[in-house]
Amino acid sequence: MTDHSTYEFLRHLADSWGLLAMMLLWIGFALWAFRPSAKHRHHEAANMIFKDENDG
């Protein structure tokens, strides 16, 4: 395999499977962030700045 064909192979791999992998990761991260069981944790994080340091 010459350098040129190696480059073409890697470019093709990144164009096809790399795009698919990035898309699947993005969908996975979005589903993880917006899962229903994380609602309480997100609510706590959003209101943390309004909490007084003496509050529990």
C-alpha positions as CSV (number, residue, x, y, z in Angstrom):
1,M,0.0,0.0,0.0
2,T,1.5,3.4,-1.0
3,D,1.1,6.5,1.0
4,H,-1.5,7.9,-1.4
5,S,-3.7,4.8,-1.2
6,T,-3.4,4.8,2.6
7,Y,-4.5,8.4,2.7
8,E,-7.5,7.7,0.4
9,F,-8.5,4.7,2.5
10,L,-8.3,6.6,5.8
11,R,-10.2,9.5,4.2
12,H,-12.9,7.2,3.0
13,L,-13.1,5.6,6.4
14,A,-13.4,8.9,8.2
15,D,-16.0,10.2,5.7
16,S,-18.3,7.2,6.1
17,W,-17.8,5.4,9.4
18,G,-16.4,8.5,11.2
19,L,-19.5,10.5,10.4
20,L,-21.8,7.6,11.5
21,A,-19.8,7.2,14.8
22,M,-20.0,11.0,15.5
23,M,-23.7,11.0,14.8
24,L,-24.4,8.0,17.1
25,L,-22.3,9.6,19.9
26,W,-24.2,12.9,19.5
27,I,-27.6,11.1,19.7
28,G,-26.4,9.1,22.7
29,F,-25.2,12.2,24.6
30,A,-28.5,14.0,23.8
31,L,-30.6,11.0,25.0
32,W,-28.4,10.8,28.1
33,A,-28.8,14.5,29.0
34,F,-32.5,14.6,28.4
35,R,-33.4,11.3,30.1
36,P,-36.4,11.6,32.5
37,S,-34.4,10.3,35.5
38,A,-32.0,13.3,35.3
39,K,-34.8,15.9,35.8
40,H,-34.1,16.3,39.5
41,R,-30.4,16.7,39.0
42,H,-30.9,19.3,36.3
43,H,-33.4,21.2,38.4
44,E,-30.9,21.3,41.3
45,A,-28.1,22.5,39.1
46,A,-30.3,25.2,37.5
47,N,-31.3,26.6,41.0
48,M,-28.0,26.2,42.7
49,I,-27.0,29.8,42.3
50,F,-30.2,30.9,44.2
51,K,-29.4,28.8,47.2
52,D,-28.0,30.5,50.2
53,E,-24.8,29.0,51.6
54,N,-26.5,28.4,55.0
55,D,-29.3,26.4,53.3
56,G,-29.0,22.6,53.6
